[in-house]
């Protein structure tokens, strides 16, 4: 490989990384601007949360479909389609003059992200051979994922305060336009080559519908109640769709999700860990943000700056995490990372109603931030370990689906626990600040426990380390060969 081709790959990686960073930032950048947007566009209180839900709904629901489309139609082509859709929707959001139009365009933004993200990650996987170089690339990729949500909170606070909420969306337009112009020149293309490239339409319909219904049910459960007719009906409909999807996938010749991919135990363990990572840390960011704003009365900007403790720690340790993954494999590193996240969240159960950042929050944020460095990176590596080019888009979409659904589930659980516990304490006679703090304490206990389930799951599911799997590959026993034969 020439030095020039090596440099070009890293140019392509930089473009793909920027595209990924945009999608992660947009998961949180709107949150701190909701009150301002609501006032300017005269949102009803019940519709304002749809600015967050609409994006999460289409983003989480269409990731598997986006990953399969990338494998079959060409990864660069699908990347550009998603990037173009995301950029156009961002411009439309900035120009929105009504609540209905803005909500619809946020949904289109999420769809663009779901199309773009699996294609981008599968291109990264195929540009770098498994081993040190891919681990380095995926280490940076994991760092971008870990820091994107925090950067979104800070950027949202700064932009809303000094420029206006419209510029939250305008920001994506020049970045997306430049990425679109450069992609055909520097991003390599690839796709599954073969005579059988039929698209699994029944699987796509049932699988995507089931995932969308599940995201909607979980996201709205705190608002309507877990036992409400609406929530139960949506969960039942989702279960029916997903059951039909699994039946279809076992019988069709070219499935959207070949179930045989879960024979890769490292991949299966990484997706379980990814689900628990989303359900713990992303939900902790949600609950911690509410604690700072509702109890400590931090501004949106102060809240975002407080989360820098976690973000900076994560970025500082990313190189160490990548090195450890290369030397000892992802299994032990991701278990350590998830344990640190659990410890950091549980430490936060000690925060008082009159807490201070340095005395009460800096420690938990630093420990949890260190945990993200030692979890995002090995999870990203392990989820693609042993996966052949034929299924790289599928594996990428599967990983991001796990993270998104974990975040949706964890946030819904956090909302339910906090509201229920706070209401109970208010009925018992506690003052509002104490009751709110007690609600967040119980929430942090639950989220910490979720994170601490991950090390146990990893050790139960992943029986071999990355080093032993790499040895199998050197001896010619690549797991993806068996999968390709099975499919």
Beta strands, then each sheet from edge to edge (+ up, - down):
end
